[in-house]
Amino acid sequence: MRLKTARIRPLDDSELNADQAQALAPYRPNAVLNIFRTLANAPKAMTRFKEWGVYVLSRRNDLPFRQREIVILRTGFLCKSGYEWTQHVRVAKQCGLTDEEIERIKLPSSPAWDPPDAALVKATNELHDDHYITDATWSELRACFTEKQCMDVVFTAGHYTQVCMILNTFGVQLDEGQSLDPDLKGY
């Protein structure tokens, strides 16, 4: 975690005004995660931000769930976002990624990936490093994915880069009962 304490404190239920309560309503009756309790400090921005996030995580995003999680986890790791990584390791396992594959996502590349997954990792690296996918990597993606799926790779990495910036800068802390991956300690 970049910060040991939150710069912007997550709101308790007793502190919510009407706009904040309305912004958090879609997450109920489940426990509301710290990311959303923090974003509720700016409820109008949170509501609009959530709309794009819903697209990225929905079936309208044509990337298969498993491969979407590769992009999300690689982005979270590259951005050194302990919160994002922690939340999405659980999701990635639900989408079929193994513990071994999740560990492999931390590496810049690996011969153990099949061509589609290798192309996703490479594209995510390039988006993070240069905000651009080279022609060679785009060709690798297009050999494995439709044009719309390739667009969704960029949409997913871009959205989660923004999420990581928010989490890291606002100091959103892990939710109760979670522990930080040792490879992300000290950031």
SULJOLIN-V530788 format. One record per helix or strand of 3 or more residues. SS is the DSSP state (2 for helix, 1 for strand). FROM is the first residue (numbers start at 1). LEN is the number of residues. If there is no record, write none. Layout:
<<SS & FROM & LEN> <SS & FROM & LEN>>
//
This chain:
<<2 & 13 & 3> <2 & 18 & 10> <2 & 34 & 24> <2 & 65 & 14> <2 & 82 & 13> <2 & 99 & 6> <2 & 115 & 16> <2 & 135 & 10> <2 & 147 & 24> <2 & 182 & 3>>
//
